[in-house]
Amino acid sequence: MRRAGDCSSRLFRTRRGRYDLKARVFQLGEDYVVCIWGGDRPHVGAVGMALPRPSLRDPQRTSSTGSVFTYPGHKEDHLVKEAAERLAASLGGNVVVCAGAHWEELDSRGIEEVLENSRRLVSTIIRHLVPSPKRRGCP
């Protein structure tokens, strides 16, 4: 168990395809702050927050509830909401995810590849931070 003042961080990345993403995960007590970036102009485009709660369908499982703030003109809202909710349900703590990734002339197929890499990145984070028997939600 961590002491109240402890904070640690880890770096993750996808290393897959043209749209590589990186993430720095900070653990603050039982909570997490995750920064996701990629492309040629990393930035903060959106911030998602989520907290774990009992599933509405099955109270024995952990789900989550999330909120998002997106800067005008940015498209990372879906990425941060999905990431924050999956991480909160799986890690069991409050989660804040900020993300900004930019590639010039990104088409709809490229956007789908970025979202898929984001899902892979989140799965990798969950796999490394939560041993299988302790997983709470759906990875």
C-alpha positions as CSV (number, residue, x, y, z in Angstrom):
1,M,0.0,0.0,0.0
2,R,1.3,3.5,-0.8
3,R,1.9,6.1,1.8
4,A,-0.2,9.3,1.5
5,G,2.6,11.4,0.0
6,D,3.8,9.0,-2.6
7,C,3.6,9.6,-6.3
8,S,5.1,7.5,-9.1
9,S,5.0,7.6,-12.9
10,R,5.5,5.3,-15.8
11,L,5.8,5.8,-19.6
12,F,3.9,3.6,-22.1
13,R,3.7,3.7,-25.9
14,T,2.0,1.8,-28.7
15,R,4.8,1.5,-31.3
16,R,2.3,0.4,-33.8
17,G,1.5,1.8,-37.3
18,R,1.9,5.4,-38.4
19,Y,0.0,6.8,-35.4
20,D,2.1,6.0,-32.4
21,L,0.8,7.2,-29.1
22,K,2.7,7.7,-25.8
23,A,1.3,8.0,-22.3
24,R,2.8,9.1,-19.0
25,V,0.8,7.7,-16.0
26,F,1.2,9.3,-12.6
27,Q,-0.2,7.4,-9.6
28,L,-1.2,9.7,-6.8
29,G,-2.1,7.6,-3.9
30,E,-5.0,5.5,-5.3
31,D,-5.8,8.0,-8.1
32,Y,-4.2,8.4,-11.5
33,V,-3.4,11.2,-14.0
34,V,-2.7,10.1,-17.5
35,C,-1.2,12.3,-20.3
36,I,-1.6,10.9,-23.8
37,W,0.1,12.5,-26.8
38,G,1.4,11.8,-30.3
39,G,2.0,13.2,-33.8
40,D,3.9,16.2,-34.8
41,R,2.3,18.7,-32.4
42,P,1.5,17.2,-29.0
43,H,-0.8,19.4,-27.0
44,V,-3.8,19.4,-24.5
45,G,-6.9,19.1,-26.6
46,A,-9.3,17.5,-24.2
47,V,-9.5,16.4,-20.5
48,G,-11.6,13.5,-19.3
49,M,-12.3,12.6,-15.7
50,A,-13.9,9.4,-14.4
51,L,-14.6,7.7,-11.1
52,P,-15.4,4.1,-10.4
53,R,-18.9,3.0,-9.2
54,P,-20.9,-0.2,-9.0
55,S,-22.3,-1.3,-12.4
56,L,-25.9,-0.4,-12.9
57,R,-26.5,-3.9,-14.5
58,D,-24.5,-5.9,-12.1
59,P,-23.6,-4.2,-8.7
60,Q,-20.9,-6.9,-8.2
61,R,-18.9,-5.4,-11.1
62,T,-17.2,-2.0,-11.2
63,S,-18.1,0.5,-13.9
64,S,-17.4,4.2,-14.0
65,T,-18.9,7.6,-14.7
66,G,-17.0,10.2,-16.7
67,S,-17.1,13.8,-17.8
68,V,-15.1,15.6,-20.5
69,F,-13.8,19.1,-21.3
70,T,-12.7,19.7,-24.9
71,Y,-11.1,22.8,-26.2
72,P,-12.9,24.3,-29.3
73,G,-11.7,22.8,-32.5
74,H,-10.1,19.7,-30.9
75,K,-11.2,16.1,-31.5
76,E,-9.8,14.2,-28.5
77,D,-13.1,14.1,-26.5
78,H,-14.0,10.5,-27.4
79,L,-10.4,9.3,-26.7
80,V,-10.2,10.9,-23.2
81,K,-13.7,9.8,-22.1
82,E,-13.2,6.2,-23.1
83,A,-9.7,6.0,-21.6
84,A,-10.7,7.6,-18.3
85,E,-13.8,5.4,-17.9
86,R,-11.9,2.2,-18.7
87,L,-9.0,3.1,-16.4
88,A,-11.3,4.1,-13.5
89,A,-13.3,0.9,-13.7
90,S,-10.2,-1.3,-14.0
91,L,-7.9,0.5,-11.6
92,G,-10.5,1.4,-9.0
93,G,-9.5,5.0,-8.4
94,N,-10.3,8.5,-9.7
95,V,-8.7,9.1,-13.1
96,V,-7.9,12.2,-15.1
97,V,-6.8,11.8,-18.7
98,C,-5.5,14.7,-20.8
99,A,-4.7,14.1,-24.5
100,G,-3.5,15.9,-27.6
101,A,-2.3,14.3,-30.8
102,H,-2.0,16.0,-34.1
103,W,-1.1,14.7,-37.6
104,E,-1.4,16.8,-40.7
105,E,-4.2,15.8,-43.1
106,L,-5.5,13.0,-40.9
107,D,-8.4,11.3,-42.7
108,S,-11.2,9.2,-41.1
109,R,-9.2,6.0,-41.4
110,G,-6.3,7.6,-39.6
111,I,-8.7,8.8,-36.9
112,E,-9.9,5.2,-36.4
113,E,-6.2,4.0,-36.2
114,V,-5.5,6.6,-33.6
115,L,-8.5,5.5,-31.5
116,E,-7.5,1.9,-31.9
117,N,-4.0,2.7,-30.7
118,S,-5.5,4.6,-27.8
119,R,-7.5,1.4,-26.9
120,R,-4.3,-0.7,-27.1
121,L,-2.4,1.9,-25.0
122,V,-5.1,1.8,-22.3
123,S,-5.1,-2.0,-22.3
124,T,-1.4,-2.0,-21.9
125,I,-1.6,0.4,-19.0
126,I,-4.3,-1.7,-17.3
127,R,-2.3,-4.9,-17.9
128,H,0.8,-3.4,-16.3
129,L,-0.8,-1.7,-13.3
130,V,-3.4,-4.3,-12.3
131,P,-2.5,-8.0,-11.8
132,S,-5.2,-10.2,-13.4
133,P,-6.8,-11.5,-10.2
134,K,-7.4,-7.9,-9.0
135,R,-9.0,-6.6,-12.2
136,R,-12.2,-4.9,-11.3
137,G,-13.9,-3.8,-14.5
138,C,-13.8,-4.7,-18.2
139,P,-10.3,-4.0,-19.8
